[in-house]
């Protein structure tokens, strides 16, 4: 049993070794440096695209990639002594080939990592089965025709998306117009605002000579606050104005904070028994009244 396993192992080893030797011999038969120089010089000297396509196929196969036939290629970028090429083989993903003037060659891609061919980047050379070449350069008229055809042949999803956007815009415009009309009508139907008449300012006062006599007959109960024998309080403000109050608290507030709240009303003054020695005028409620004798 052990001898049988050993024989199988030896057979497999010899088989893989022979395959590797054949692959190595195939690589040795191809001069990679010459291929790189042929591709580089062919691109720079304007060699026929069909000839360059054959050399590109050899370069791709040199790196053990599959390439049945080159259908398209594009000189993507050209730098000093280095050229990058995108190559499309029939039935395979896009390959990238880099060649240099010193014989360097590199092949990469084949796994869909390269961006598709785009005529806006550079000229695309397309080869049919008979070897005829079609130049697919950047053509304004062709781009316009392709754009028009794409719009005309858009998918159902594109039309639904466009219709949805139009409905949203129409709804926004309708709601805005409705709100504007409502506000406009409301403003038109609103009655003009009536300005409230200011409340009549209630004021009761005496002439200056009457206030002087009131202060003379009053007793000073605090700084700038006097109390008349009739119960009336006279307060002198910061500007020297004298006001009449029925409460000592509001008289003090006027003296300290210049707030003249709850001044003595005309009715309250009429109930007080205030007498003067001579005929002095009393100003109460904006009317001139004779002070009682």
RODO-2510 file (C-alpha; in nm, 4 decimals, decimal comma):
residues 293
     n   res          X          Y          Z
     1     x     0,0000     0,0000     0,0000
     2     x     0,2836     0,2312     0,0893
     3     x     0,4611     0,1594    -0,2368
     4     x     0,1471     0,2374    -0,4339
     5     x     0,1069     0,5795    -0,2680
     6     x     0,4705     0,6546    -0,3302
     7     x     0,4329     0,5647    -0,6992
     8     x     0,1354     0,7964    -0,7382
     9     x     0,3237     1,0816    -0,5691
    10     x     0,6227     1,0354    -0,8018
    11     x     0,3946     1,0302    -1,1065
    12     x     0,2266     1,3565    -1,0065
    13     x     0,5603     1,5204    -0,9326
    14     x     0,6940     1,4289    -1,2737
    15     x     0,3759     1,5483    -1,4418
    16     x     0,3798     1,8962    -1,2782
    17     x     0,7519     1,9264    -1,3351
    18     x     0,7137     1,8563    -1,7030
    19     x     0,4339     2,1119    -1,7310
    20     x     0,6470     2,3744    -1,5563
    21     x     0,9373     2,2972    -1,7862
    22     x     0,7183     2,3416    -2,0912
    23     x     0,5883     2,6753    -1,9620
    24     x     0,9387     2,7920    -1,8885
    25     x     1,0548     2,6975    -2,2338
    26     x     0,7629     2,8888    -2,3867
    27     x     0,8631     3,2022    -2,1939
    28     x     1,2185     3,1641    -2,3029
    29     x     1,1183     3,1410    -2,6684
    30     x     0,9552     3,4914    -2,6520
    31     x     1,1790     3,7979    -2,6283
    32     x     0,9866     4,0287    -2,3935
    33     x     1,2289     4,3141    -2,4509
    34     x     1,1798     4,3019    -2,8249
    35     x     0,8011     4,2982    -2,7845
    36     x     0,8157     4,6054    -2,5636
    37     x     1,0389     4,7894    -2,8124
    38     x     0,8134     4,6929    -3,1040
    39     x     0,5012     4,8209    -2,9279
    40     x     0,6704     5,1401    -2,8047
    41     x     0,8278     5,2285    -3,1392
    42     x     0,5184     5,1246    -3,3335
    43     x     0,2990     5,3664    -3,1377
    44     x     0,5450     5,6532    -3,1683
    45     x     0,6140     5,5945    -3,5388
    46     x     0,2507     5,5469    -3,6464
    47     x     0,2668     5,1772    -3,7342
    48     x    -0,0486     5,0104    -3,8586
    49     x    -0,2879     4,9420    -3,5665
    50     x    -0,3290     4,5794    -3,6752
    51     x     0,0453     4,5191    -3,6348
    52     x     0,0480     4,6858    -3,2920
    53     x    -0,2517     4,4743    -3,1904
    54     x    -0,0592     4,1529    -3,2691
    55     x     0,2337     4,2681    -3,0551
    56     x     0,0003     4,3585    -2,7712
    57     x    -0,1503     4,0106    -2,7847
    58     x     0,1976     3,8571    -2,7581
    59     x     0,2766     4,0798    -2,4575
    60     x    -0,0429     3,9733    -2,2812
    61     x     0,0193     3,6059    -2,3450
    62     x     0,3741     3,6512    -2,2227
    63     x     0,2355     3,7113    -1,8744
    64     x     0,0139     3,4021    -1,8897
    65     x    -0,3061     3,5985    -1,9591
    66     x    -0,5607     3,4760    -2,2116
    67     x    -0,6106     3,6826    -2,5265
    68     x    -0,7755     3,5169    -2,8257
    69     x    -0,7863     3,8335    -3,0356
    70     x    -0,7341     4,2034    -2,9679
    71     x    -1,0568     4,3828    -3,0559
    72     x    -0,9791     4,7330    -2,9230
    73     x    -0,6886     4,9228    -2,7768
    74     x    -0,6317     5,2767    -2,6596
    75     x    -0,3077     5,4649    -2,5959
    76     x    -0,4172     5,5915    -2,2574
    77     x    -0,1185     5,8024    -2,1503
    78     x     0,2207     5,8849    -2,3019
    79     x     0,4995     5,9989    -2,0740
    80     x     0,8696     6,0469    -2,1457
    81     x     0,9972     5,7002    -2,2465
    82     x     0,6838     5,5254    -2,1072
    83     x     0,3485     5,4489    -2,2708
    84     x     0,0358     5,3093    -2,1058
    85     x    -0,2145     5,1201    -2,3196
    86     x    -0,5585     4,9764    -2,2513
    87     x    -0,6235     4,6555    -2,4432
    88     x    -0,9543     4,4728    -2,4903
    89     x    -0,9399     4,1077    -2,5900
    90     x    -1,2377     3,9173    -2,7262
    91     x    -1,4403     3,7755    -2,4375
    92     x    -1,1973     3,8916    -2,1654
    93     x    -1,1869     4,1900    -1,9280
    94     x    -0,9744     4,4945    -1,9992
    95     x    -0,5934     4,4635    -1,9715
    96     x    -0,3377     4,7335    -1,9054
    97     x    -0,0016     4,7192    -2,0861
    98     x     0,2902     4,9468    -2,0005
    99     x     0,5959     4,9576    -2,2290
   100     x     0,9127     5,1657    -2,2064
   101     x     1,1888     5,2665    -2,4423
   102     x     1,4407     5,0488    -2,2528
   103     x     1,2482     4,7265    -2,3219
   104     x     1,0407     4,7171    -2,0038
   105     x     0,6949     4,5627    -2,0349
   106     x     0,4236     4,5065    -1,7753
   107     x     0,0737     4,3617    -1,8061
   108     x    -0,1941     4,4012    -1,5412
   109     x    -0,5718     4,3929    -1,5070
   110     x    -0,7882     4,1213    -1,6473
   111     x    -1,0065     4,1316    -1,3353
   112     x    -1,2261     4,4367    -1,4096
   113     x    -1,0150     4,6797    -1,2051
   114     x    -0,9530     4,9073    -1,5054
   115     x    -1,2065     5,1667    -1,6116
   116     x    -1,3818     5,0984    -1,9434
   117     x    -1,2570     5,2505    -2,2655
   118     x    -1,3690     5,6095    -2,3084
   119     x    -1,3142     5,8044    -2,6275
   120     x    -1,2900     6,1222    -2,4219
   121     x    -0,9554     5,9982    -2,2856
   122     x    -0,7895     5,9167    -2,6190
   123     x    -0,8436     5,7591    -2,9595
   124     x    -0,9793     5,4030    -2,9525
   125     x    -0,8654     5,1683    -3,2305
   126     x    -1,1191     4,8927    -3,3010
   127     x    -1,0271     4,5880    -3,5117
   128     x    -1,2874     4,3585    -3,6620
   129     x    -1,2415     3,9899    -3,7453
   130     x    -1,0984     4,0748    -4,0907
   131     x    -0,8385     4,3080    -3,9428
   132     x    -0,9962     4,6318    -4,0586
   133     x    -0,9427     4,9236    -3,8200
   134     x    -1,2008     5,1797    -3,7113
   135     x    -1,0868     5,5051    -3,5541
   136     x    -1,3132     5,5962    -3,2608
   137     x    -1,1802     5,9397    -3,1720
   138     x    -1,3524     6,2180    -2,9814
   139     x    -1,6147     6,3527    -3,2208
   140     x    -1,8553     6,6240    -3,1054
   141     x    -2,1259     6,5267    -3,3516
   142     x    -2,1032     6,1606    -3,2556
   143     x    -2,1221     6,2458    -2,8841
   144     x    -2,4328     6,4546    -2,9477
   145     x    -2,5975     6,1743    -3,1414
   146     x    -2,5138     5,9193    -2,8718
   147     x    -2,6464     6,1454    -2,5983
   148     x    -2,9681     6,1994    -2,7908
   149     x    -3,0118     5,8270    -2,8496
   150     x    -2,9502     5,7503    -2,4824
   151     x    -3,2154     6,0010    -2,3804
   152     x    -3,4620     5,8606    -2,6312
   153     x    -3,3886     5,5030    -2,5246
   154     x    -3,3888     5,5713    -2,1512
   155     x    -3,5091     5,3020    -1,9181
   156     x    -3,8484     5,2988    -1,7523
   157     x    -3,6851     5,3863    -1,4209
   158     x    -3,5479     5,7107    -1,5674
   159     x    -3,8913     5,8169    -1,6866
   160     x    -4,0476     5,7365    -1,3505
   161     x    -3,7789     5,9343    -1,1710
   162     x    -3,8294     6,2331    -1,4028
   163     x    -4,2075     6,2182    -1,3620
   164     x    -4,1720     6,1997    -0,9838
   165     x    -3,9472     6,5062    -0,9754
   166     x    -4,1918     6,7020    -1,1907
   167     x    -4,4815     6,6072    -0,9614
   168     x    -4,2865     6,7174    -0,6525
   169     x    -4,2010     7,0538    -0,8117
   170     x    -4,5638     7,1022    -0,9216
   171     x    -4,6889     7,0217    -0,5709
   172     x    -4,4485     7,2724    -0,4130
   173     x    -4,5565     7,5463    -0,6544
   174     x    -4,9255     7,4702    -0,5930
   175     x    -4,8911     7,4794    -0,2146
   176     x    -4,6945     7,8039    -0,2302
   177     x    -4,9561     7,9672    -0,4540
   178     x    -5,2386     7,8483    -0,2270
   179     x    -5,0756     7,9896     0,0854
   180     x    -5,0021     8,3208    -0,0892
   181     x    -5,3632     8,3558    -0,2080
   182     x    -5,5005     8,2790     0,1374
   183     x    -5,2782     8,5377     0,3022
   184     x    -5,3605     8,7945     0,0340
   185     x    -5,7358     8,7457     0,0728
   186     x    -5,7114     8,7593     0,4478
   187     x    -5,5261     9,0903     0,4314
   188     x    -5,7803     9,2309     0,1850
   189     x    -6,0797     9,1368     0,3978
   190     x    -5,9298     9,2577     0,7217
   191     x    -6,0732     9,5790     0,8497
   192     x    -5,8336     9,8645     0,8930
   193     x    -5,6941     9,8637     1,2385
   194     x    -5,8502    10,1234     1,4572
   195     x    -5,6104    10,3085     1,6657
   196     x    -5,7162    10,3034     2,0260
   197     x    -5,7628    10,6403     2,1715
   198     x    -5,5189    10,6980     2,4487
   199     x    -5,6737    10,6889     2,7899
   200     x    -5,7157    11,0319     2,9323
   201     x    -5,4299    11,1096     3,1603
   202     x    -5,5737    11,1641     3,5019
   203     x    -5,3983    11,4406     3,6805
   204     x    -5,4839    11,6438     3,9789
   205     x    -5,2768    11,9348     4,0812
   206     x    -5,2651    12,2624     4,2654
   207     x    -5,1061    12,5884     4,1748
   208     x    -4,7574    12,6481     4,3096
   209     x    -4,8698    12,8984     4,5728
   210     x    -5,1331    12,6517     4,6961
   211     x    -4,8680    12,3774     4,7264
   212     x    -4,6482    12,6185     4,9179
   213     x    -4,9290    12,6808     5,1682
   214     x    -4,9934    12,3071     5,1948
   215     x    -4,6297    12,2449     5,2803
   216     x    -4,6330    12,5307     5,5343
   217     x    -4,9324    12,3741     5,7118
   218     x    -4,7836    12,0223     5,6918
   219     x    -4,5411    11,8346     5,9119
   220     x    -4,2269    11,6823     5,7667
   221     x    -4,2362    11,3089     5,8387
   222     x    -3,9414    11,2128     5,6229
   223     x    -3,6911    11,3526     5,3841
   224     x    -3,8872    11,5490     5,1212
   225     x    -4,2164    11,4013     5,2453
   226     x    -4,4782    11,6148     5,4261
   227     x    -4,8093    11,5237     5,5870
   228     x    -5,0981    11,7706     5,5974
   229     x    -5,3412    11,7705     5,8888
   230     x    -5,6150    11,6659     5,6507
   231     x    -5,4302    11,3387     5,5755
   232     x    -5,2786    11,4507     5,2468
   233     x    -4,9111    11,3697     5,1738
   234     x    -4,6934    11,6036     4,9711
   235     x    -4,3773    11,4534     4,8167
   236     x    -4,0991    11,6484     4,6484
   237     x    -3,9286    11,4617     4,3617
   238     x    -3,5736    11,4808     4,2353
   239     x    -3,6606    11,7582     3,9936
   240     x    -3,8406    11,9610     4,2563
   241     x    -4,1916    11,8688     4,1461
   242     x    -4,4430    11,8327     4,4271
   243     x    -4,7106    11,5685     4,4013
   244     x    -5,0011    11,4757     4,6236
   245     x    -5,0656    11,1263     4,7632
   246     x    -5,3066    10,9692     5,0086
   247     x    -5,0481    10,7092     5,1185
   248     x    -4,7112    10,7674     5,2799
   249     x    -4,5725    10,4596     5,1040
   250     x    -4,6388    10,5921     4,7531
   251     x    -4,5086    10,9319     4,8566
   252     x    -4,1805    10,7678     4,9615
   253     x    -4,1693    10,5720     4,6335
   254     x    -4,2022    10,8928     4,4388
   255     x    -3,9213    11,0578     4,6344
   256     x    -3,6830    10,7604     4,6033
   257     x    -3,7681    10,6160     4,2612
   258     x    -3,9649    10,8932     4,0888
   259     x    -4,2648    10,6624     4,0429
   260     x    -4,5860    10,8558     4,0777
   261     x    -4,8476    10,5860     4,1237
   262     x    -5,1802    10,6287     4,3038
   263     x    -5,1759    11,0043     4,3245
   264     x    -5,4641    11,1696     4,5018
   265     x    -5,7707    11,1803     4,2774
   266     x    -6,0091    11,4690     4,2357
   267     x    -6,2812    11,2919     4,4300
   268     x    -6,0469    11,2149     4,7154
   269     x    -5,9323    11,5761     4,7345
   270     x    -6,2946    11,6936     4,7429
   271     x    -6,3559    11,4859     5,0556
   272     x    -6,0596    11,6415     5,2417
   273     x    -6,1187    11,9465     5,4568
   274     x    -5,8529    12,1864     5,3301
   275     x    -5,8768    12,5576     5,4238
   276     x    -5,6601    12,8508     5,3258
   277     x    -5,6377    13,2027     5,4577
   278     x    -5,6817    13,3761     5,1225
   279     x    -5,8454    13,2994     4,7947
   280     x    -5,6045    13,0642     4,6176
   281     x    -5,6796    12,8807     4,3004
   282     x    -5,6810    12,5007     4,2973
   283     x    -5,6150    12,3163     3,9667
   284     x    -5,7977    11,9843     3,9812
   285     x    -5,8621    11,7632     3,6783
   286     x    -5,7483    12,0330     3,4374
   287     x    -6,0126    12,2820     3,5598
   288     x    -5,9660    12,5793     3,7791
   289     x    -6,1475    12,5452     4,1096
   290     x    -6,1629    12,7893     4,3963
   291     x    -6,0102    12,6607     4,7136
   292     x    -6,2617    12,6538     5,0006
   293     x    -6,2339    12,9330     5,2583
***
